[in-house]
Amino acid sequence: MDEIEKEKISALPSQLLVTTICHPMEYAKVLIQLGYEPLPPRRSTTLFGRPAMILPNVFQYIKHIKKSDGFFGCYRGLSARILGLVASSQLSSKVIYVCGIDLPEMNDPPNIVNDDEPKFEDYYKLARRDMIMHSASVVVSYPFHVVTVRMMASFVGKEEDYSSLIGAIVSIYRDDGILGFFHGIVPKLLGDLVCVTITGVLAYYVNKYLVKTKDLRYYTVPLLTFITSTITYPLMVVSTCMAVVGSSLKAGNPPAMPKYPSWQACWKDLVRNKQHKRGSSLIFRYYIAPIAAMQ
């Protein structure tokens, strides 16, 4: 555990820097996932020349946020996001330890990047390790994720209660109690675990039958993780929506957001309206007219 903590601490400064630089894009992405489109679509064509209605890209979206709230307004929710990153880095291994999980691969993970014949047991152990670590990371950081999303969502209705970190925390507790900090955690956790599982299985077979050298195997898991994350992306959209549903925010109530009784209902409604992938593309964004909103 000590080695894991040291690795996370050493990687933390670069993670914080990248998070800060990319925050405006993440901010715009969250608003898009919530279905908030302040700028109208315009007529254009697809890459294949077909007529289409295209929505503003992420940079135009950021420009709109800056025009409304100024430069620093583009960093709404950054404080909570940074706290979540720090909590994930510093507390995940402690949660695993407190839960009594003592797996040899936690401190000494199997080396799957080599020239030898892949062993399914090694991939299984590594996937189990990653699933445990992902679960602990989500649990300790998710309350800050909810705070972040709700602070960003307050852009829609300009709620003053969510203009500061402390104000957002108090508002969430006032609206939903302690459980409010975990709204939407199930689809988030499910998406992460499915991604880890599929990546582990595919990595084993790809390295066994297609990729034979160590140099190329370095790229197998990152590439497959990217591919599988696109498959589980709709669950991230559901999680973001459920983080604000039923709150005091305008973005979490009709007509901006239906009152979903569960994350499964949210999933079904998004799929029915073909909105389950919104935010997956930040440059080429084509408008899809939704079916009548769920009552």
Backbone hydrogen bonds in HBPLUS format (Angstrom, degrees):
<---DONOR---> <-ACCEPTOR-->    atom                        ^
c    i                          cat <-CA-CA->   ^        H-A-AA   ^      H-
h    n   atom  resd res      DA  || num        DHA   H-A  angle D-A-AA Bond
n    s   type  num  typ     dist DA aas  dist angle  dist       angle   num
A0005-GLU N   A0001-MET O   2.92 MM   4  6.19 162.0  1.95 153.8 158.2     1
A0006-LYS N   A0002-ASP O   2.96 MM   4  6.18 156.5  2.01 147.4 153.8     2
A0007-GLU N   A0003-GLU O   3.01 MM   4  6.24 157.1  2.06 147.6 153.4     3
A0008-LYS N   A0004-ILE O   3.02 MM   4  6.27 158.4  2.06 149.6 155.4     4
A0009-ILE N   A0005-GLU O   2.89 MM   4  6.08 156.3  1.95 149.9 156.5     5
A0010-SER N   A0006-LYS O   3.00 MM   4  6.18 159.9  2.05 147.7 152.6     6
A0011-ALA N   A0007-GLU O   3.11 MM   4  6.28 140.7  2.27 140.0 150.2     7
A0012-LEU N   A0008-LYS O   3.01 MM   4  6.01 121.2  2.37 138.0 152.1     8
A0012-LEU N   A0009-ILE O   3.25 MM   3  5.12 143.9  2.39  94.9 105.1     9
A0015-GLN N   A0011-ALA O   3.18 MM   4  6.37 155.3  2.24 151.0 158.6    10
A0016-LEU N   A0012-LEU O   2.86 MM   4  6.09 158.3  1.91 161.3 167.0    11
A0017-LEU N   A0013-PRO O   3.02 MM   4  6.24 153.8  2.09 145.6 152.7    12
A0018-VAL N   A0014-SER O   3.00 MM   4  6.21 168.4  2.01 151.1 153.4    13
A0019-THR N   A0015-GLN O   2.89 MM   4  5.98 159.3  1.93 146.7 153.3    14
A0020-THR N   A0016-LEU O   2.97 MM   4  6.10 157.2  2.03 144.4 149.9    15
A0021-ILE N   A0017-LEU O   3.01 MM   4  6.25 166.1  2.03 153.8 157.3    16
A0022-CYS N   A0018-VAL O   2.96 MM   4  6.03 162.8  1.99 151.4 156.2    17
A0023-HIS N   A0019-THR O   2.99 MM   4  5.72 109.9  2.50 136.0 150.1    18
A0023-HIS N   A0020-THR O   3.39 MM   3  5.20 156.3  2.45  96.4 103.2    19
A0025-MET N   A0022-CYS O   3.08 MM   3  5.55 124.8  2.40 112.0 125.1    20
A0026-GLU N   A0022-CYS O   3.15 MM   4  6.48 156.3  2.21 152.0 159.3    21
A0026-GLU N   A0023-HIS O   3.01 MM   3  4.97 111.8  2.49  96.8 113.6    22
A0027-TYR N   A0023-HIS O   2.78 MM   4  5.98 155.2  1.84 159.8 167.5    23
A0028-ALA N   A0024-PRO O   3.02 MM   4  6.25 163.2  2.04 146.0 149.3    24
A0029-LYS N   A0025-MET O   2.93 MM   4  6.09 153.6  2.00 143.1 151.2    25
A0030-VAL N   A0026-GLU O   2.94 MM   4  6.17 154.2  2.01 148.6 153.9    26
A0031-LEU N   A0027-TYR O   3.21 MM   4  6.52 162.3  2.24 150.2 154.3    27
A0032-ILE N   A0028-ALA O   2.99 MM   4  6.23 150.6  2.08 146.4 155.0    28
A0033-GLN N   A0029-LYS O   2.84 MM   4  6.12 154.4  1.90 148.5 155.9    29
A0034-LEU N   A0030-VAL O   2.96 MM   4  6.25 142.4  2.11 144.1 154.4    30
A0036-TYR N   A0031-LEU O   3.03 MM   5  5.55 155.7  2.09 166.8 159.0    31
A0035-GLY N   A0032-ILE O   2.89 MM   3  5.02 151.5  1.98 103.5 112.9    32
A0042-ARG N   A0054-ILE O   2.91 MM  12  5.40 160.2  1.95 146.9 149.1    33
A0054-ILE N   A0042-ARG O   2.79 MM  12  5.40 165.4  1.81 162.7 159.1    34
A0044-SER N   A0052-ALA O   2.74 MM   8  5.32 151.4  1.82 172.3 173.5    35
A0052-ALA N   A0044-SER O   2.84 MM   8  5.32 157.0  1.89 138.0 134.9    36
A0046-THR N   A0050-ARG O   2.72 MM   4  5.19 148.3  1.82 143.5 153.8    37
A0049-GLY N   A0046-THR O   2.98 MM   3  5.13 163.5  2.01 112.1 113.7    38
A0287-TYR N   A0053-MET O   2.73 MM 234  5.37 170.8  1.74 150.8 154.2    39
A0055-LEU N   A0285-ARG O   2.61 MM 230  5.22 166.6  1.63 158.3 163.0    40
A0061-TYR N   A0057-ASN O   2.97 MM   4  6.23 149.2  2.06 150.5 160.4    41
A0058-VAL N   A0282-LEU O   2.78 MM 224  5.19 156.5  1.83 167.3 165.9    42
A0062-ILE N   A0058-VAL O   2.89 MM   4  6.15 155.3  1.95 145.2 151.0    43
A0063-LYS N   A0059-PHE O   2.99 MM   4  6.16 153.1  2.06 138.4 146.1    44
A0064-HIS N   A0060-GLN O   3.05 MM   4  6.31 144.6  2.18 137.8 146.5    45
A0064-HIS N   A0061-TYR O   3.09 MM   3  5.09 119.9  2.47  93.6 108.3    46
A0065-ILE N   A0061-TYR O   3.04 MM   4  6.44 153.6  2.11 148.4 155.3    47
A0066-LYS N   A0062-ILE O   2.86 MM   4  6.14 162.8  1.89 155.8 160.3    48
A0067-LYS N   A0063-LYS O   2.93 MM   4  6.10 152.7  2.00 142.7 150.3    49
A0068-SER N   A0064-HIS O   3.07 MM   4  6.28 144.2  2.20 141.9 150.9    50
A0069-ASP N   A0065-ILE O   2.80 MM   4  5.96 171.3  1.81 161.9 163.8    51
A0070-GLY N   A0066-LYS O   2.65 MM   4  4.40 137.2  1.83 128.5 132.9    52
A0073-GLY N   A0070-GLY O   3.13 MM   3  5.16 132.9  2.36  96.6 110.0    53
A0074-CYS N   A0071-PHE O   3.07 MM   3  5.66 157.1  2.12 112.6 119.2    54
A0075-TYR N   A0072-PHE O   3.05 MM   3  5.45 162.3  2.08 111.1 116.1    55
A0076-ARG N   A0073-GLY O   3.37 MM   3  5.50 147.9  2.48 114.6 110.9    56
A0078-LEU N   A0075-TYR O   3.15 MM   3  5.46 162.5  2.18 131.8 131.0    57
A0081-ARG N   A0077-GLY O   3.14 MM   4  6.32 154.9  2.21 147.1 154.7    58
A0082-ILE N   A0078-LEU O   2.88 MM   4  6.11 156.5  1.94 156.5 161.7    59
A0083-LEU N   A0079-SER O   3.09 MM   4  6.33 158.6  2.14 145.1 150.9    60
A0084-GLY N   A0080-ALA O   2.96 MM   4  6.18 150.3  2.05 144.0 152.1    61
A0085-LEU N   A0081-ARG O   3.04 MM   4  6.31 149.2  2.14 142.7 150.7    62
A0086-VAL N   A0082-ILE O   2.92 MM   4  6.22 159.2  1.97 153.0 158.4    63
A0087-ALA N   A0083-LEU O   2.84 MM   4  6.01 161.2  1.88 148.0 153.6    64
A0088-SER N   A0084-GLY O   2.94 MM   4  6.06 159.1  1.98 144.1 149.7    65
A0089-SER N   A0085-LEU O   3.00 MM   4  6.16 153.1  2.07 142.3 149.8    66
A0090-GLN N   A0086-VAL O   2.89 MM   4  6.02 157.1  1.94 154.0 159.6    67
A0091-LEU N   A0087-ALA O   2.82 MM   4  5.44 154.0  1.88 148.1 153.3    68
A0094-LYS N   A0091-LEU O   3.09 MM   3  5.11 117.9  2.49  97.0 112.9    69
A0095-VAL N   A0091-LEU O   2.93 MM   4  6.19 152.9  2.00 158.3 165.6    70
A0096-ILE N   A0092-SER O   3.09 MM   4  6.44 157.3  2.15 150.3 156.4    71
A0097-TYR N   A0093-SER O   2.99 MM   4  6.21 152.6  2.07 141.4 148.7    72
A0098-VAL N   A0094-LYS O   2.88 MM   4  6.10 161.4  1.91 150.5 155.2    73
A0099-CYS N   A0095-VAL O   3.00 MM   4  6.16 149.5  2.09 145.7 153.5    74
A0101-ILE N   A0096-ILE O   3.24 MM   5  5.73 159.2  2.28 169.7 163.4    75
A0100-GLY N   A0097-TYR O   3.00 MM   3  5.25 156.8  2.05 107.2 114.0    76
A0106-MET N   A0103-LEU O   3.00 MM   3  5.51 162.1  2.04 116.6 122.5    77
A0108-ASP N   A0104-PRO O   3.08 MM   4  6.12 154.9  2.14 147.2 154.2    78
A0122-ASP N   A0119-LYS O   3.03 MM   3  5.48 126.1  2.34 108.3 120.7    79
A0123-TYR N   A0119-LYS O   3.34 MM   4  6.77 157.7  2.39 151.8 157.6    80
A0124-TYR N   A0120-PHE O   2.85 MM   4  6.06 152.2  1.93 150.8 159.4    81
A0125-LYS N   A0121-GLU O   2.93 MM   4  6.14 160.3  1.97 147.8 152.5    82
A0126-LEU N   A0122-ASP O   2.97 MM   4  6.16 158.5  2.02 145.7 151.8    83
A0127-ALA N   A0123-TYR O   2.92 MM   4  6.03 155.6  1.98 142.8 149.5    84
A0128-ARG N   A0124-TYR O   2.92 MM   4  6.12 157.9  1.97 148.8 155.0    85
A0129-ARG N   A0125-LYS O   2.93 MM   4  6.14 156.1  1.99 144.9 151.7    86
A0130-ASP N   A0126-LEU O   2.92 MM   4  6.14 162.4  1.95 148.3 152.8    87
A0131-MET N   A0127-ALA O   2.88 MM   4  6.05 153.2  1.96 147.6 155.0    88
A0132-ILE N   A0128-ARG O   3.06 MM   4  6.26 158.4  2.11 147.6 152.5    89
A0133-MET N   A0129-ARG O   3.00 MM   4  6.23 163.6  2.02 151.9 156.7    90
A0134-HIS N   A0130-ASP O   2.81 MM   4  5.89 158.8  1.86 147.4 153.7    91
A0135-SER N   A0131-MET O   2.97 MM   4  6.03 159.3  2.01 142.1 148.0    92
A0136-ALA N   A0132-ILE O   3.04 MM   4  6.26 163.6  2.07 148.7 152.8    93
A0137-SER N   A0133-MET O   2.92 MM   4  6.04 157.1  1.97 145.2 152.2    94
A0138-VAL N   A0134-HIS O   2.88 MM   4  6.10 159.5  1.92 153.1 157.7    95
A0139-VAL N   A0135-SER O   3.04 MM   4  6.23 166.4  2.06 151.0 154.6    96
A0140-VAL N   A0136-ALA O   3.13 MM   4  6.32 165.8  2.16 152.3 154.9    97
A0141-SER N   A0137-SER O   3.10 MM   4  6.07 146.1  2.21 143.0 152.0    98
A0142-TYR N   A0138-VAL O   2.82 MM   4  5.42 138.1  1.99 149.8 156.0    99
A0144-PHE N   A0141-SER O   3.13 MM   3  5.61 124.7  2.45 111.2 123.8   100
A0145-HIS N   A0141-SER O   3.14 MM   4  6.45 141.2  2.30 142.5 153.8   101
A0145-HIS N   A0142-TYR O   2.84 MM   3  4.73 119.7  2.21  95.7 112.9   102
A0146-VAL N   A0142-TYR O   2.92 MM   4  6.30 154.1  1.99 162.4 168.2   103
A0147-VAL N   A0143-PRO O   3.12 MM   4  6.40 159.1  2.16 143.2 148.7   104
A0148-THR N   A0144-PHE O   2.89 MM   4  6.06 157.9  1.93 143.2 149.5   105
A0149-VAL N   A0145-HIS O   2.89 MM   4  6.15 168.3  1.91 155.5 157.5   106
A0150-ARG N   A0146-VAL O   2.94 MM   4  6.10 165.0  1.97 152.8 157.0   107
A0151-MET N   A0147-VAL O   2.92 MM   4  6.06 153.8  1.99 148.2 155.7   108
A0152-MET N   A0148-THR O   2.98 MM   4  6.24 159.4  2.02 151.6 157.3   109
A0153-ALA N   A0149-VAL O   2.79 MM   4  5.99 155.8  1.85 146.9 154.7   110
A0154-SER N   A0150-ARG O   3.03 MM   4  6.13 128.6  2.30 137.1 148.0   111
A0154-SER N   A0151-MET O   3.32 MM   3  5.29 139.6  2.50  93.0 103.8   112
A0155-PHE N   A0152-MET O   3.07 MM   3  5.82 165.1  2.09 118.9 123.3   113
A0156-VAL N   A0153-ALA O   3.07 MM   3  5.83 154.5  2.14 119.3 124.2   114
A0158-LYS N   A0154-SER O   2.64 MM   4  5.26 124.2  1.95 143.8 158.0   115
A0162-TYR N   A0159-GLU O   3.42 MM   3  5.97 155.6  2.48 108.8 114.5   116
A0163-SER N   A0160-GLU O   3.06 MM   3  5.12 160.5  2.10 116.7 115.2   117
A0168-ALA N   A0164-SER O   2.92 MM   4  6.07 152.3  2.00 147.1 154.1   118
A0169-ILE N   A0165-LEU O   3.05 MM   4  6.34 159.9  2.09 150.5 155.6   119
A0170-VAL N   A0166-ILE O   2.97 MM   4  6.20 167.0  1.99 156.2 159.2   120
A0171-SER N   A0167-GLY O   2.95 MM   4  6.07 156.1  2.01 143.0 150.1   121
A0172-ILE N   A0168-ALA O   2.94 MM   4  6.14 159.8  1.98 151.5 156.1   122
A0173-TYR N   A0169-ILE O   3.09 MM   4  6.29 164.5  2.11 149.6 153.8   123
A0174-ARG N   A0170-VAL O   2.88 MM   4  6.04 152.3  1.95 146.1 154.6   124
A0175-ASP N   A0171-SER O   2.90 MM   4  6.05 155.5  1.96 147.9 154.0   125
A0176-ASP N   A0172-ILE O   2.91 MM   4  5.92 171.7  1.91 155.3 157.9   126
A0177-GLY N   A0173-TYR O   2.85 MM   4  4.18 139.7  2.01 114.1 121.5   127
A0180-GLY N   A0177-GLY O   3.08 MM   3  5.50 146.9  2.19 108.4 117.9   128
A0181-PHE N   A0178-ILE O   3.08 MM   3  5.86 158.7  2.12 121.1 126.0   129
A0182-PHE N   A0179-LEU O   2.93 MM   3  5.35 161.4  1.96 115.0 120.1   130
A0185-ILE N   A0182-PHE O   3.21 MM   3  5.45 155.1  2.28 134.8 129.5   131
A0189-LEU N   A0185-ILE O   2.82 MM   4  5.94 165.6  1.84 155.6 159.2   132
A0190-LEU N   A0186-VAL O   2.82 MM   4  5.92 163.8  1.85 155.8 161.3   133
A0191-GLY N   A0187-PRO O   2.88 MM   4  5.87 158.5  1.93 140.5 146.3   134
A0192-ASP N   A0188-LYS O   3.10 MM   4  6.34 159.6  2.14 146.7 151.6   135
A0193-LEU N   A0189-LEU O   3.00 MM   4  6.18 166.3  2.02 153.5 157.0   136
A0194-VAL N   A0190-LEU O   2.96 MM   4  6.05 162.1  1.99 151.6 156.7   137
A0195-CYS N   A0191-GLY O   3.02 MM   4  6.09 156.3  2.07 142.3 149.2   138
A0196-VAL N   A0192-ASP O   2.98 MM   4  6.24 158.9  2.02 149.1 154.3   139
A0197-THR N   A0193-LEU O   2.93 MM   4  6.08 162.1  1.96 148.1 153.2   140
A0198-ILE N   A0194-VAL O   2.91 MM   4  6.05 175.6  1.92 156.1 157.4   141
A0199-THR N   A0195-CYS O   2.99 MM   4  5.99 159.6  2.04 144.2 150.7   142
A0200-GLY N   A0196-VAL O   2.98 MM   4  6.10 158.6  2.03 146.0 151.5   143
A0201-VAL N   A0197-THR O   3.08 MM   4  6.34 164.9  2.10 155.0 158.2   144
A0202-LEU N   A0198-ILE O   2.95 MM   4  6.08 172.2  1.95 155.6 158.2   145
A0203-ALA N   A0199-THR O   2.84 MM   4  5.86 155.7  1.90 147.1 154.6   146
A0204-TYR N   A0200-GLY O   3.18 MM   4  6.36 153.3  2.26 142.4 148.2   147
A0205-TYR N   A0201-VAL O   3.34 MM   4  6.69 166.2  2.36 152.4 154.1   148
A0206-VAL N   A0202-LEU O   2.81 MM   4  5.91 161.5  1.85 156.8 162.9   149
A0207-ASN N   A0203-ALA O   2.96 MM   4  5.92 164.7  1.99 144.0 148.7   150
A0208-LYS N   A0204-TYR O   2.94 MM   4  6.00 135.1  2.15 137.3 150.3   151
A0209-TYR N   A0205-TYR O   2.97 MM   4  5.97 160.6  2.01 146.7 150.0   152
A0210-LEU N   A0206-VAL O   2.81 MM   4  5.12 149.3  1.90 136.4 145.5   153
A0211-VAL N   A0206-VAL O   2.85 MM   5  6.09 162.9  1.88 148.4 153.0   154
A0217-ARG N   A0213-THR O   3.11 MM   4  6.31 146.9  2.22 145.0 155.0   155
A0219-TYR N   A0216-LEU O   3.08 MM   3  5.80 154.0  2.15 116.8 122.9   156
A0220-THR N   A0217-ARG O   3.30 MM   3  5.04 151.6  2.39  95.1 103.1   157
A0223-LEU N   A0219-TYR O   3.10 MM   4  6.00 159.5  2.14 144.4 150.7   158
A0224-LEU N   A0220-THR O   2.93 MM   4  6.08 165.2  1.95 155.5 160.1   159
A0225-THR N   A0221-VAL O   2.79 MM   4  5.85 151.3  1.87 152.4 160.7   160
A0226-PHE N   A0222-PRO O   3.10 MM   4  6.30 153.7  2.17 142.4 148.3   161
A0227-ILE N   A0223-LEU O   3.11 MM   4  6.44 155.5  2.17 144.9 151.5   162
A0228-THR N   A0224-LEU O   2.86 MM   4  6.04 171.8  1.87 155.2 157.1   163
A0229-SER N   A0225-THR O   2.91 MM   4  5.91 146.1  2.02 142.0 151.3   164
A0230-THR N   A0227-ILE O   3.18 MM   3  5.47 137.4  2.37 101.3 112.4   165
A0231-ILE N   A0228-THR O   3.02 MM   3  5.03 127.3  2.30  94.8 109.1   166
A0232-THR N   A0228-THR O   3.12 MM   4  6.51 152.4  2.20 150.0 156.5   167
A0235-LEU N   A0232-THR O   3.02 MM   3  5.68 140.6  2.18 119.2 128.8   168
A0236-MET N   A0233-TYR O   2.77 MM   3  5.18 133.4  1.99 112.4 126.0   169
A0237-VAL N   A0233-TYR O   3.23 MM   4  6.72 147.5  2.34 150.2 159.7   170
A0238-VAL N   A0234-PRO O   3.03 MM   4  6.35 157.3  2.08 146.9 152.7   171
A0239-SER N   A0235-LEU O   2.96 MM   4  6.13 157.3  2.01 141.4 147.5   172
A0240-THR N   A0236-MET O   2.98 MM   4  6.21 157.9  2.03 145.3 150.6   173
A0241-CYS N   A0237-VAL O   3.00 MM   4  6.26 162.0  2.04 151.4 156.1   174
A0242-MET N   A0238-VAL O   2.89 MM   4  6.08 165.4  1.91 155.5 159.6   175
A0243-ALA N   A0239-SER O   3.05 MM   4  6.17 129.8  2.32 139.0 151.3   176
A0243-ALA N   A0240-THR O   3.27 MM   3  5.21 136.3  2.48  93.2 105.1   177
A0244-VAL N   A0241-CYS O   3.15 MM   3  5.77 157.5  2.20 113.9 120.0   178
A0245-VAL N   A0241-CYS O   3.11 MM   4  6.24 137.1  2.31 146.1 158.6   179
A0247-SER N   A0244-VAL O   3.11 MM   3  5.59 161.3  2.14 138.3 137.1   180
A0246-GLY N   A0252-GLY O   3.04 MM   6  5.59 157.1  2.09 148.6 141.3   181
A0252-GLY N   A0249-LEU O   3.12 MM   3  5.33 152.6  2.20 103.3 111.4   182
A0253-ASN N   A0250-LYS O   3.32 MM   3  5.51 167.3  2.33 114.5 114.2   183
A0256-ALA N   A0253-ASN O   3.00 MM   3  5.80 114.0  2.45 142.0 138.6   184
A0257-MET N   A0253-ASN O   2.98 MM   4  4.79 156.2  2.04 104.9 110.3   185
A0260-TYR N   A0258-PRO O   3.08 MM   2  5.74 121.6  2.44 107.8  91.8   186
A0266-CYS N   A0262-SER O   3.15 MM   4  6.49 152.2  2.23 143.1 150.8   187
A0267-TRP N   A0263-TRP O   2.90 MM   4  6.11 157.3  1.95 145.0 150.8   188
A0268-LYS N   A0264-GLN O   2.98 MM   4  6.24 166.4  2.00 151.3 153.8   189
A0269-ASP N   A0265-ALA O   3.02 MM   4  6.16 158.7  2.07 145.3 151.1   190
A0270-LEU N   A0266-CYS O   2.97 MM   4  6.14 161.4  2.01 152.7 157.6   191
A0271-VAL N   A0267-TRP O   2.96 MM   4  6.15 164.0  1.98 155.8 160.3   192
A0272-ARG N   A0268-LYS O   2.91 MM   4  6.01 158.4  1.96 144.3 150.9   193
A0273-ASN N   A0269-ASP O   3.05 MM   4  6.20 147.3  2.16 141.8 149.6   194
A0275-GLN N   A0270-LEU O   2.74 MM   5  4.82 166.2  1.75 151.4 151.2   195
A0274-LYS N   A0271-VAL O   3.03 MM   3  4.82 156.8  2.09  99.8 106.8   196
A0278-ARG N   A0275-GLN O   3.34 MM   3  5.49 169.2  2.35 111.4 112.1   197
A0280-SER N   A0277-LYS O   2.96 MM   3  5.59 158.8  2.00 143.4 144.1   198
